[in-house]
Amino acid sequence: MMRETMKPMGAMMTDQQVADAPPSNWVDAKAPPAWRPYLRMMRADRPIGWRLLLTPGWQSIALAVAYYGPARISEEIGWLWIFWLAAAFLAGSIIMRGAGCILNDIIDRDIDGQVERTRSRPLPSGQVTVGSAAVLMVGLCLIGLLILASFPPIAIGVGLASALPCAIYTFMKRITWWPQLFLGIAFSWGALLGWTAVLGDLGWPAVALYVGGIAWTIGYDTIYAHQDREDDALVGVKSTARLFGARTKLALTLFYGIAVIAAGTAGAMAGLGWLFWAGLAAYAAHLGGQILRLDIDDDALCLHLFKSNWEAGLILLGAIILGAF
């Protein structure tokens, strides 16, 4: 089946929109045609991934600032450093999410060629060779390493340690029903990195935030995985969407509940004010609304609810910032 969907490498295309990309995106509309397959491999046409990767890092930076105190930050650390960290996390999230997606596509190119939603991606469709994809991935990793090198030593160590969960995640769908757990471990790493980059140590509030991020990721990626549930079953790919099935709402209640409790624990340990708790209630309401609205057989709704987690993450970020005052 995969061979029937692949294009011969000698007749590679330079421009073919990916099936699951938004109809209007800057890559298809603005980027030079020769660049588009490479930008699509990086998921530059689908920004939700880097936004979700970025959110725990920004939340952790804000949590560290709130814990240390805005006044002490101003006197002892400096706001310029905080703003640099916020910008560095933004750039790093875009770059490293792109590198991770390329690694995922290289490893999964045979599987992607058999799944309706992914067979038009640059590698399985033959628009890009494995060699050129690997070169781009290595280049992105080097840029990410340069950004990380500007951080304090302990933060560099924490950042380098993230390479292991990122590397093994792609293989988990082949051997466990819980690939979303490993995605959460990798995608929430910024909750540990942000705190260490600000304060130079690893505190328990950051650990609690990290646990909440893992549970949150399991929830939203389970929703996302329901789009591929039938194709995954045909090709033998495992996921929490297939594992939970009709019990998905119950499972989401558990994991989103853990996400809210862990975030609340982080806020309490950091000594955040009452505005944080108001924001946390809004965060919980957003996650609860996703559960109420979910229909696992409606692919468009699953995608919409998955993307709405960018808003959920920003609500929690806002709650942490407000809780500092």
Secondary structure as a PSIPRED ss2 file (coil, helix, strand):
# PSIPRED VFORMAT (PSIPRED V4.0)

   1 M C   1.000  0.000  0.000
   2 M H   0.000  1.000  0.000
   3 R H   0.000  1.000  0.000
   4 E H   0.000  1.000  0.000
   5 T H   0.000  1.000  0.000
   6 M C   1.000  0.000  0.000
   7 K C   1.000  0.000  0.000
   8 P C   1.000  0.000  0.000
   9 M H   0.000  1.000  0.000
  10 G H   0.000  1.000  0.000
  11 A H   0.000  1.000  0.000
  12 M C   1.000  0.000  0.000
  13 M C   1.000  0.000  0.000
  14 T C   1.000  0.000  0.000
  15 D C   1.000  0.000  0.000
  16 Q C   1.000  0.000  0.000
  17 Q C   1.000  0.000  0.000
  18 V C   1.000  0.000  0.000
  19 A C   1.000  0.000  0.000
  20 D C   1.000  0.000  0.000
  21 A C   1.000  0.000  0.000
  22 P C   1.000  0.000  0.000
  23 P C   1.000  0.000  0.000
  24 S C   1.000  0.000  0.000
  25 N C   1.000  0.000  0.000
  26 W H   0.000  1.000  0.000
  27 V H   0.000  1.000  0.000
  28 D H   0.000  1.000  0.000
  29 A H   0.000  1.000  0.000
  30 K H   0.000  1.000  0.000
  31 A C   1.000  0.000  0.000
  32 P C   1.000  0.000  0.000
  33 P C   1.000  0.000  0.000
  34 A C   1.000  0.000  0.000
  35 W C   1.000  0.000  0.000
  36 R H   0.000  1.000  0.000
  37 P H   0.000  1.000  0.000
  38 Y H   0.000  1.000  0.000
  39 L H   0.000  1.000  0.000
  40 R H   0.000  1.000  0.000
  41 M H   0.000  1.000  0.000
  42 M C   1.000  0.000  0.000
  43 R C   1.000  0.000  0.000
  44 A C   1.000  0.000  0.000
  45 D C   1.000  0.000  0.000
  46 R C   1.000  0.000  0.000
  47 P C   1.000  0.000  0.000
  48 I H   0.000  1.000  0.000
  49 G H   0.000  1.000  0.000
  50 W H   0.000  1.000  0.000
  51 R H   0.000  1.000  0.000
  52 L H   0.000  1.000  0.000
  53 L H   0.000  1.000  0.000
  54 L H   0.000  1.000  0.000
  55 T H   0.000  1.000  0.000
  56 P H   0.000  1.000  0.000
  57 G H   0.000  1.000  0.000
  58 W H   0.000  1.000  0.000
  59 Q H   0.000  1.000  0.000
  60 S H   0.000  1.000  0.000
  61 I H   0.000  1.000  0.000
  62 A H   0.000  1.000  0.000
  63 L H   0.000  1.000  0.000
  64 A H   0.000  1.000  0.000
  65 V H   0.000  1.000  0.000
  66 A H   0.000  1.000  0.000
  67 Y H   0.000  1.000  0.000
  68 Y H   0.000  1.000  0.000
  69 G C   1.000  0.000  0.000
  70 P H   0.000  1.000  0.000
  71 A H   0.000  1.000  0.000
  72 R H   0.000  1.000  0.000
  73 I H   0.000  1.000  0.000
  74 S H   0.000  1.000  0.000
  75 E H   0.000  1.000  0.000
  76 E H   0.000  1.000  0.000
  77 I H   0.000  1.000  0.000
  78 G C   1.000  0.000  0.000
  79 W H   0.000  1.000  0.000
  80 L H   0.000  1.000  0.000
  81 W H   0.000  1.000  0.000
  82 I H   0.000  1.000  0.000
  83 F H   0.000  1.000  0.000
  84 W H   0.000  1.000  0.000
  85 L H   0.000  1.000  0.000
  86 A H   0.000  1.000  0.000
  87 A H   0.000  1.000  0.000
  88 A H   0.000  1.000  0.000
  89 F H   0.000  1.000  0.000
  90 L H   0.000  1.000  0.000
  91 A H   0.000  1.000  0.000
  92 G H   0.000  1.000  0.000
  93 S H   0.000  1.000  0.000
  94 I H   0.000  1.000  0.000
  95 I H   0.000  1.000  0.000
  96 M H   0.000  1.000  0.000
  97 R H   0.000  1.000  0.000
  98 G H   0.000  1.000  0.000
  99 A H   0.000  1.000  0.000
 100 G H   0.000  1.000  0.000
 101 C H   0.000  1.000  0.000
 102 I H   0.000  1.000  0.000
 103 L H   0.000  1.000  0.000
 104 N H   0.000  1.000  0.000
 105 D H   0.000  1.000  0.000
 106 I H   0.000  1.000  0.000
 107 I H   0.000  1.000  0.000
 108 D C   1.000  0.000  0.000
 109 R H   0.000  1.000  0.000
 110 D H   0.000  1.000  0.000
 111 I H   0.000  1.000  0.000
 112 D H   0.000  1.000  0.000
 113 G C   1.000  0.000  0.000
 114 Q C   1.000  0.000  0.000
 115 V C   1.000  0.000  0.000
 116 E C   1.000  0.000  0.000
 117 R C   1.000  0.000  0.000
 118 T C   1.000  0.000  0.000
 119 R C   1.000  0.000  0.000
 120 S C   1.000  0.000  0.000
 121 R C   1.000  0.000  0.000
 122 P C   1.000  0.000  0.000
 123 L C   1.000  0.000  0.000
 124 P C   1.000  0.000  0.000
 125 S C   1.000  0.000  0.000
 126 G C   1.000  0.000  0.000
 127 Q C   1.000  0.000  0.000
 128 V C   1.000  0.000  0.000
 129 T C   1.000  0.000  0.000
 130 V H   0.000  1.000  0.000
 131 G H   0.000  1.000  0.000
 132 S H   0.000  1.000  0.000
 133 A H   0.000  1.000  0.000
 134 A H   0.000  1.000  0.000
 135 V H   0.000  1.000  0.000
 136 L H   0.000  1.000  0.000
 137 M H   0.000  1.000  0.000
 138 V H   0.000  1.000  0.000
 139 G H   0.000  1.000  0.000
 140 L H   0.000  1.000  0.000
 141 C H   0.000  1.000  0.000
 142 L H   0.000  1.000  0.000
 143 I H   0.000  1.000  0.000
 144 G H   0.000  1.000  0.000
 145 L H   0.000  1.000  0.000
 146 L H   0.000  1.000  0.000
 147 I H   0.000  1.000  0.000
 148 L H   0.000  1.000  0.000
 149 A C   1.000  0.000  0.000
 150 S C   1.000  0.000  0.000
 151 F C   1.000  0.000  0.000
 152 P C   1.000  0.000  0.000
 153 P H   0.000  1.000  0.000
 154 I H   0.000  1.000  0.000
 155 A H   0.000  1.000  0.000
 156 I H   0.000  1.000  0.000
 157 G H   0.000  1.000  0.000
 158 V H   0.000  1.000  0.000
 159 G H   0.000  1.000  0.000
 160 L H   0.000  1.000  0.000
 161 A H   0.000  1.000  0.000
 162 S C   1.000  0.000  0.000
 163 A H   0.000  1.000  0.000
 164 L H   0.000  1.000  0.000
 165 P H   0.000  1.000  0.000
 166 C H   0.000  1.000  0.000
 167 A H   0.000  1.000  0.000
 168 I H   0.000  1.000  0.000
 169 Y H   0.000  1.000  0.000
 170 T H   0.000  1.000  0.000
 171 F H   0.000  1.000  0.000
 172 M H   0.000  1.000  0.000
 173 K H   0.000  1.000  0.000
 174 R H   0.000  1.000  0.000
 175 I H   0.000  1.000  0.000
 176 T C   1.000  0.000  0.000
 177 W C   1.000  0.000  0.000
 178 W C   1.000  0.000  0.000
 179 P H   0.000  1.000  0.000
 180 Q H   0.000  1.000  0.000
 181 L H   0.000  1.000  0.000
 182 F H   0.000  1.000  0.000
 183 L H   0.000  1.000  0.000
 184 G H   0.000  1.000  0.000
 185 I H   0.000  1.000  0.000
 186 A H   0.000  1.000  0.000
 187 F H   0.000  1.000  0.000
 188 S C   1.000  0.000  0.000
 189 W C   1.000  0.000  0.000
 190 G H   0.000  1.000  0.000
 191 A H   0.000  1.000  0.000
 192 L H   0.000  1.000  0.000
 193 L H   0.000  1.000  0.000
 194 G H   0.000  1.000  0.000
 195 W H   0.000  1.000  0.000
 196 T H   0.000  1.000  0.000
 197 A H   0.000  1.000  0.000
 198 V H   0.000  1.000  0.000
 199 L H   0.000  1.000  0.000
 200 G C   1.000  0.000  0.000
 201 D C   1.000  0.000  0.000
 202 L C   1.000  0.000  0.000
 203 G C   1.000  0.000  0.000
 204 W H   0.000  1.000  0.000
 205 P H   0.000  1.000  0.000
 206 A H   0.000  1.000  0.000
 207 V H   0.000  1.000  0.000
 208 A H   0.000  1.000  0.000
 209 L H   0.000  1.000  0.000
 210 Y H   0.000  1.000  0.000
 211 V H   0.000  1.000  0.000
 212 G H   0.000  1.000  0.000
 213 G H   0.000  1.000  0.000
 214 I H   0.000  1.000  0.000
 215 A H   0.000  1.000  0.000
 216 W H   0.000  1.000  0.000
 217 T H   0.000  1.000  0.000
 218 I H   0.000  1.000  0.000
 219 G H   0.000  1.000  0.000
 220 Y H   0.000  1.000  0.000
 221 D H   0.000  1.000  0.000
 222 T H   0.000  1.000  0.000
 223 I H   0.000  1.000  0.000
 224 Y H   0.000  1.000  0.000
 225 A H   0.000  1.000  0.000
 226 H H   0.000  1.000  0.000
 227 Q H   0.000  1.000  0.000
 228 D H   0.000  1.000  0.000
 229 R H   0.000  1.000  0.000
 230 E H   0.000  1.000  0.000
 231 D H   0.000  1.000  0.000
 232 D H   0.000  1.000  0.000
 233 A H   0.000  1.000  0.000
 234 L H   0.000  1.000  0.000
 235 V H   0.000  1.000  0.000
 236 G C   1.000  0.000  0.000
 237 V C   1.000  0.000  0.000
 238 K C   1.000  0.000  0.000
 239 S C   1.000  0.000  0.000
 240 T H   0.000  1.000  0.000
 241 A H   0.000  1.000  0.000
 242 R H   0.000  1.000  0.000
 243 L H   0.000  1.000  0.000
 244 F H   0.000  1.000  0.000
 245 G H   0.000  1.000  0.000
 246 A H   0.000  1.000  0.000
 247 R H   0.000  1.000  0.000
 248 T H   0.000  1.000  0.000
 249 K H   0.000  1.000  0.000
 250 L H   0.000  1.000  0.000
 251 A H   0.000  1.000  0.000
 252 L H   0.000  1.000  0.000
 253 T H   0.000  1.000  0.000
 254 L H   0.000  1.000  0.000
 255 F H   0.000  1.000  0.000
 256 Y H   0.000  1.000  0.000
 257 G H   0.000  1.000  0.000
 258 I H   0.000  1.000  0.000
 259 A H   0.000  1.000  0.000
 260 V H   0.000  1.000  0.000
 261 I H   0.000  1.000  0.000
 262 A H   0.000  1.000  0.000
 263 A H   0.000  1.000  0.000
 264 G H   0.000  1.000  0.000
 265 T H   0.000  1.000  0.000
 266 A H   0.000  1.000  0.000
 267 G H   0.000  1.000  0.000
 268 A H   0.000  1.000  0.000
 269 M H   0.000  1.000  0.000
 270 A C   1.000  0.000  0.000
 271 G C   1.000  0.000  0.000
 272 L C   1.000  0.000  0.000
 273 G C   1.000  0.000  0.000
 274 W H   0.000  1.000  0.000
 275 L H   0.000  1.000  0.000
 276 F H   0.000  1.000  0.000
 277 W H   0.000  1.000  0.000
 278 A H   0.000  1.000  0.000
 279 G H   0.000  1.000  0.000
 280 L H   0.000  1.000  0.000
 281 A H   0.000  1.000  0.000
 282 A H   0.000  1.000  0.000
 283 Y H   0.000  1.000  0.000
 284 A H   0.000  1.000  0.000
 285 A H   0.000  1.000  0.000
 286 H H   0.000  1.000  0.000
 287 L H   0.000  1.000  0.000
 288 G H   0.000  1.000  0.000
 289 G H   0.000  1.000  0.000
 290 Q H   0.000  1.000  0.000
 291 I H   0.000  1.000  0.000
 292 L H   0.000  1.000  0.000
 293 R H   0.000  1.000  0.000
 294 L C   1.000  0.000  0.000
 295 D C   1.000  0.000  0.000
 296 I C   1.000  0.000  0.000
 297 D C   1.000  0.000  0.000
 298 D C   1.000  0.000  0.000
 299 D H   0.000  1.000  0.000
 300 A H   0.000  1.000  0.000
 301 L H   0.000  1.000  0.000
 302 C H   0.000  1.000  0.000
 303 L H   0.000  1.000  0.000
 304 H H   0.000  1.000  0.000
 305 L H   0.000  1.000  0.000
 306 F H   0.000  1.000  0.000
 307 K H   0.000  1.000  0.000
 308 S C   1.000  0.000  0.000
 309 N H   0.000  1.000  0.000
 310 W H   0.000  1.000  0.000
 311 E H   0.000  1.000  0.000
 312 A H   0.000  1.000  0.000
 313 G H   0.000  1.000  0.000
 314 L H   0.000  1.000  0.000
 315 I H   0.000  1.000  0.000
 316 L H   0.000  1.000  0.000
 317 L H   0.000  1.000  0.000
 318 G H   0.000  1.000  0.000
 319 A H   0.000  1.000  0.000
 320 I H   0.000  1.000  0.000
 321 I H   0.000  1.000  0.000
 322 L H   0.000  1.000  0.000
 323 G H   0.000  1.000  0.000
 324 A C   1.000  0.000  0.000
 325 F C   1.000  0.000  0.000
